[in-house]
């Protein structure tokens, strides 16, 4: 979550013409409302369904009236057009990425202060220690679920960073499972109950720090409670929103990333061997990003149009809901000639795993640090990461990507 730099953005959504095939012309015939983001086709094989929709109908409208953009060019253009495609899509406060304009600028500056390169460097030994500790509790040789391993590591790493007590671990793991189930259920009451439960956990921690005054622990949570934006103290709602974003979102994200990365390494022993050979942090990070591009666990982000606009020959009205499908965009053959081909350096400038533009994921540096630490700890503790032929892998269901379970064997 450090400041993002110009290389995080693509000012033009095209590669050199020699790398790209001629783009198909957008269709202009009316679209029947047959795109169902959670329909049977998507549930059977989300990645294949997104690939098929991108090739057949790259700008699709579902029965709910919401649009989905599937092509790399359209997703990139919408993500960079902050005026027309607004981020204020939720009924609830979401700091910073649910904000627009000057409010987003102010809160993004506040959030970025917590994740400078210097802070991440200072944090790294602690995160590495957490990863090593998690692996000491894993039976080797033996089976492991990479998603479960990632979840437990994420809870411990985030708690160490924020100064949260270790006895919250089981509560947070239960919450993660309940949150995924509630999200899949589409039951608003259930989702609201799970969200309220998490907010209660956060408020208990922030209230304790306020009550302790000068005796509050010297940690990131205390620092945030005492922080200011635009010359004023943060409100309780703003603090809870920020901590919810840092934890509620990042815990599940780390588990999904761990499932994707460790499974990919199990299926590609040559790449596994490469990572065991003392590669630099820069190369390690590039490899992680490319694995996540090929199998992106972050399916989509929402936008809402502020004015009429035409995308791919389709007329959007002001107030239309729009989904930017990152999974499909990251596999678009118009940008990645061979979407399944592993090319970290060549694909890096066009990789949208962490988003693009001023709303690029604030958690990218911390997530990368944590994922690198966990992956290295697994590699250091083993001679090989292998598929588990006796247990099938289960895909997550939209709106979540990656794996629900990712059984592996550690040797």
C-alpha positions in Angstrom: 0.0 0.0 0.0 2.7 2.5 -0.8 2.2 5.3 -3.2 1.6 4.0 -6.6 3.9 5.2 -9.3 3.4 6.0 -13.0 4.3 2.4 -14.0 1.2 1.3 -12.2 -0.9 3.1 -14.8 -1.3 2.5 -18.5 -1.8 5.7 -20.3 -2.7 3.9 -23.6 -4.5 0.7 -23.5 -2.6 -0.9 -26.4 0.6 -2.7 -26.9 2.7 -2.0 -30.0 0.8 -3.0 -33.1 3.2 -5.8 -33.8 2.1 -7.6 -30.6 -1.7 -7.2 -31.2 -4.2 -8.8 -33.6 -6.7 -6.6 -35.2 -9.5 -5.8 -32.7 -13.0 -6.9 -33.7 -15.5 -4.3 -34.4 -18.1 -3.8 -31.7 -21.6 -5.2 -32.3 -24.5 -2.7 -32.4 -27.4 -5.1 -32.2 -29.5 -5.1 -29.1 -28.3 -7.4 -26.3 -30.8 -9.7 -24.7 -30.5 -9.8 -21.0 -28.9 -13.2 -20.9 -25.7 -12.4 -19.1 -25.9 -13.9 -15.6 -22.7 -13.3 -13.6 -23.7 -16.1 -11.3 -25.4 -18.4 -13.8 -24.8 -22.1 -14.5 -22.1 -21.5 -17.1 -20.2 -19.3 -14.7 -20.6 -21.6 -11.8 -19.3 -24.6 -13.9 -16.2 -22.8 -15.1 -15.9 -19.0 -14.4 -12.7 -18.4 -16.4 -14.0 -20.2 -19.5 -17.3 -18.4 -19.2 -15.6 -15.0 -19.0 -13.4 -15.9 -22.0 -16.4 -16.9 -24.0 -18.3 -13.7 -23.2 -15.3 -11.5 -24.1 -15.1 -13.1 -27.5 -18.8 -13.1 -28.2 -20.1 -10.1 -26.4 -17.4 -8.0 -24.8 -19.9 -5.4 -23.5 -22.8 -7.4 -21.9 -25.9 -6.4 -20.0 -27.6 -8.7 -17.5 -31.2 -9.0 -16.5 -30.5 -6.7 -13.5 -29.6 -3.9 -15.9 -25.9 -3.9 -14.9 -23.3 -3.9 -17.6 -20.1 -6.0 -17.6 -17.0 -5.0 -19.5 -14.8 -7.9 -20.5 -12.1 -6.6 -22.9 -8.7 -5.2 -21.7 -9.2 -2.0 -23.6 -12.7 -1.3 -22.3 -11.8 -2.2 -18.7 -8.7 -0.1 -18.8 -10.5 2.9 -20.4 -13.3 2.8 -17.8 -10.9 2.4 -14.9 -8.9 5.5 -16.0 -12.0 7.6 -16.7 -12.6 8.6 -13.1 -15.2 11.3 -14.0 -17.6 9.2 -16.1 -17.2 5.9 -14.1 -17.5 6.8 -10.5 -16.4 4.6 -7.5 -19.1 5.8 -5.1 -21.2 2.7 -5.7 -21.9 1.4 -2.1 -24.5 2.4 0.4 -21.8 2.1 3.0 -18.7 4.3 3.5 -15.7 2.7 1.8 -12.4 4.5 2.5 -10.6 5.2 0.2 -11.6 3.4 -2.9 -15.3 4.0 -2.6 -14.7 7.7 -2.7 -14.2 10.1 -5.6 -12.7 13.5 -6.3 -11.1 15.5 -3.5 -12.3 13.2 -0.7 -10.6 10.3 -2.4 -7.4 12.3 -2.8 -7.3 13.3 0.8 -8.0 9.8 2.2 -5.7 8.1 -0.3 -2.9 10.4 0.9 -3.6 9.4 4.5 -3.7 5.7 3.7 -0.6 5.8 1.6 1.4 7.2 4.6 1.0 3.9 6.4 2.5 1.9 3.5 5.6 3.6 2.4 8.5 1.6 1.2 10.3 2.4 4.4 7.5 1.0 6.5 7.2 -2.1 4.4 11.0 -2.7 4.7 10.7 -2.4 8.5 7.7 -4.7 8.6 9.3 -7.5 6.5 11.2 -9.3 9.3 8.0 -9.6 11.3 6.0 -10.9 8.4 8.8 -13.4 7.5 8.7 -14.6 11.2 5.0 -15.1 11.0 5.3 -17.2 7.8 8.1 -19.3 9.3 6.0 -19.9 12.4 3.0 -21.0 10.4 5.1 -23.5 8.5 6.6 -25.0 11.7 3.0 -26.1 12.5 2.5 -27.8 9.2 3.2 -31.6 9.0 5.8 -32.3 6.3 5.6 -34.6 4.5 1.9 -34.4 4.3 -1.3 -32.9 2.8 -2.2 -29.2 3.1 -4.9 -26.9 1.8 -3.2 -23.9 0.3 -6.2 -21.7 0.9 -6.5 -22.7 4.5 -2.8 -22.2 5.0 -3.1 -18.7 3.4 -6.0 -17.8 5.6 -4.2 -18.7 8.8 -1.1 -16.9 7.7 -3.1 -13.8 6.7 -4.8 -13.5 10.1 -1.5 -13.8 12.0 0.4 -11.4 9.7 -2.3 -8.8 9.7 -2.7 -9.0 13.5 1.0 -8.6 14.0 1.1 -5.6 11.7 -1.9 -3.9 13.3 -1.1 -4.9 16.9 -4.2 -7.1 17.4 -4.2 -9.8 20.0 -3.3 -13.4 19.0 -6.5 -14.7 20.7 -8.6 -13.1 17.9 -7.2 -15.6 15.4 -10.0 -18.2 15.6 -12.7 -15.5 15.6 -11.2 -13.9 12.5 -10.9 -17.3 10.7 -14.5 -18.1 11.5 -15.5 -14.6 10.2 -13.7 -15.1 7.0 -15.6 -18.4 6.3 -18.9 -16.8 7.2 -18.2 -13.7 5.1 -17.5 -15.8 2.0 -20.6 -17.9 2.6 -22.7 -14.7 3.1 -21.3 -13.1 -0.1 -22.2 -16.1 -2.1 -25.7 -16.3 -0.7 -26.7 -12.9 -1.9 -28.8 -12.6 1.3 -28.5 -8.9 2.3 -29.6 -9.6 5.9 -27.0 -12.3 6.2 -24.3 -10.1 4.7 -25.2 -7.2 6.9 -25.0 -9.4 10.0 -21.6 -10.7 9.1 -20.4 -7.1 8.4 -21.8 -5.9 11.7 -20.0 -8.6 13.5 -16.7 -7.6 12.0 -17.3 -3.9 12.7 -17.9 -4.9 16.4 -14.5 -6.5 16.6 -12.8 -3.4 15.1 -14.7 -1.1 17.5 -13.7 -3.1 20.5 -10.1 -2.6 19.6 -10.3 1.1 18.7 -12.4 1.8 21.9 -9.8 0.1 24.1 -7.1 2.3 22.6 -9.1 5.5 23.2 -9.8 4.4 26.7 -6.1 3.7 27.4 -5.1 7.2 26.4 -1.3 7.7 26.7 -1.0 4.1 27.8 -2.4 2.7 24.5 0.0 0.3 22.7 2.3 1.9 20.1 0.9 0.2 17.0 -0.7 0.9 13.7 -4.2 0.8 15.1 -3.5 3.3 17.8 -1.8 5.6 15.2 -4.9 5.4 13.0 -7.2 6.2 15.9 -5.2 9.4 16.5 -4.7 10.4 12.9 -6.2 13.4 11.0 -7.4 14.2 7.5 -7.9 17.7 6.2 -6.9 19.1 9.6 -9.6 17.2 11.6 -9.7 13.9 13.5 -11.0 10.8 11.8 -14.6 9.8 12.7 -15.3 6.4 14.1 -17.0 5.5 10.9 -14.0 6.4 8.8 -11.6 4.5 11.1 -13.8 1.4 11.0 -14.0 1.7 7.2 -10.2 1.9 6.8 -9.6 -1.0 9.1 -12.3 -3.0 7.5 -10.6 -2.5 4.1 -7.2 -3.4 5.5 -8.4 -6.5 7.2 -11.8 -7.7 6.1 -10.8 -7.5 2.5 -7.2 -8.4 2.7 -7.6 -11.5 4.8 -9.7 -13.2 2.2 -7.6 -11.8 -0.6 -4.4 -13.3 0.8 -6.0 -16.7 1.2 -7.2 -16.7 -2.4 -3.8 -15.5 -3.7 -2.0 -18.3 -1.7 -4.3 -20.9 -3.2 -3.7 -19.7 -6.7 0.1 -19.3 -6.4 0.9 -22.5 -4.5 -1.3 -24.5 -6.8 0.4 -23.0 -9.9 3.8 -23.9 -8.5 2.7 -27.4 -7.7 1.6 -27.8 -11.4 4.8 -26.2 -12.7 7.9 -27.7 -11.0 10.3 -25.9 -13.3 9.0 -22.6 -12.0 9.1 -23.9 -8.5 12.8 -24.8 -9.0 13.5 -21.3 -10.3 12.0 -19.7 -7.1 14.2 -22.0 -5.0 17.3 -20.6 -6.7 17.9 -17.3 -4.7 16.0 -15.0 -7.1 15.7 -11.3 -6.2 12.6 -9.8 -4.6 11.9 -8.0 -7.8 11.9 -11.2 -9.9 9.9 -13.0 -7.2 7.3 -10.3 -7.2 7.1 -10.3 -11.0 6.5 -14.1 -11.0 3.8 -13.7 -8.4 2.0 -11.0 -10.4 2.1 -13.1 -13.6 0.7 -16.2 -11.8 -2.2 -14.0 -10.6 -2.7 -12.6 -14.0 -3.2 -16.0 -15.5 -5.6 -17.0 -12.8 -6.8 -13.8 -11.3 -8.6 -14.3 -7.9 -10.1 -10.7 -8.0 -13.1 -11.0 -10.3 -14.5 -7.5 -10.7 -14.9 -4.0 -9.3 -18.0 -1.9 -9.6 -18.5 1.5 -11.1 -21.5 3.8 -11.7 -21.8 6.1 -14.7 -22.2 9.8 -14.0 -23.3 10.7 -17.6 -24.4 9.0 -20.8 -21.4 7.2 -22.5 -20.9 4.7 -25.3 -18.7 1.7 -24.8 -18.1 -0.8 -27.5 -21.1 0.5 -29.5 -23.4 0.2 -26.5 -25.2 3.3 -25.0 -25.0 3.6 -21.3 -27.3 6.0 -19.4 -26.3 8.1 -16.5 -26.6 6.0 -13.3 -26.0 2.7 -14.9 -24.1 0.1 -12.9 -20.9 -1.3 -14.5 -18.7 -4.2 -13.6 -15.0 -4.2 -14.7 -14.1 -7.9 -15.1 -10.4 -8.1 -14.3 -10.2 -11.9 -14.9 -11.4 -11.5 -18.5 -9.3 -8.4 -19.1 -6.2 -10.1 -17.9 -6.7 -13.0 -20.4 -7.7 -10.9 -23.4 -5.8 -12.2 -26.5 -5.9 -8.7 -28.0 -3.5 -7.7 -25.3 -1.9 -11.0 -24.3 -1.3 -13.0 -27.5 -1.2 -16.2 -25.6 -3.1 -15.6 -22.3 -1.9 -18.9 -20.7 1.8 -18.3 -21.6 4.0 -17.4 -18.7 5.8 -14.1 -19.5 6.3 -12.0 -16.3 8.4 -9.2 -18.0 6.5 -9.0 -21.2 3.1 -8.9 -19.6 3.9 -6.8 -16.6 3.0 -3.4 -18.1 -0.5 -4.6 -19.0 -1.3 -6.7 -15.9 -4.5 -5.5 -14.2 -4.4 -7.8 -11.1 -4.1 -4.8 -8.8 -6.3 -2.5 -10.8 -5.2 0.7 -12.6 -5.5 4.4 -12.2 -5.8 6.5 -9.1 -8.0 3.7 -7.5 -5.3 1.1 -8.0 -5.4 -1.3 -5.0 -3.9 0.5 -1.9 -2.9 -2.9 -0.5 -0.7 -4.0 -3.3 2.7 -3.5 -1.6 1.6 -5.2 1.7 -0.1 -8.0 -0.1 3.0 -8.6 -2.3 5.2 -8.6 0.8 3.0 -11.1 2.6 2.5 -13.4 -0.4 6.3 -13.4 -1.1 7.1 -14.2 2.6 4.6 -17.0 2.7 5.7 -18.5 -0.6 9.3 -18.4 0.4 8.5 -20.0 3.8 6.7 -22.9 2.0 9.7 -23.3 -0.4 12.2 -23.2 2.5 10.4 -25.8 4.5 10.0 -28.3 1.7 11.8 -30.2 -1.1 8.7 -30.1 -3.3 5.1 -28.8 -3.6 3.0 -31.3 -5.4 -0.6 -31.7 -6.6 -2.7 -34.0 -4.4 -4.1 -36.7 -6.7 -6.4 -38.0 -4.1 -8.3 -34.8 -3.4 -10.0 -32.6 -6.0 -9.6 -28.8 -6.2 -12.8 -26.8 -5.8 -13.2 -23.4 -7.5 -14.7 -20.5 -5.6 -18.0 -19.2 -6.9 -18.6 -15.7 -8.1 -18.2 -13.0 -7.0 -15.1 -14.6 -5.6 -12.3 -16.1 -7.8 -9.5 -18.5 -7.3 -10.0 -21.7 -5.3 -12.4 -22.6 -2.4 -10.1 -25.5 -1.6 -6.6 -26.2 -3.0 -5.3 -29.5 -1.8 -1.6 -30.1 -2.2 1.1 -32.4 -0.8 4.3 -31.0 0.7 7.4 -33.2 0.5 
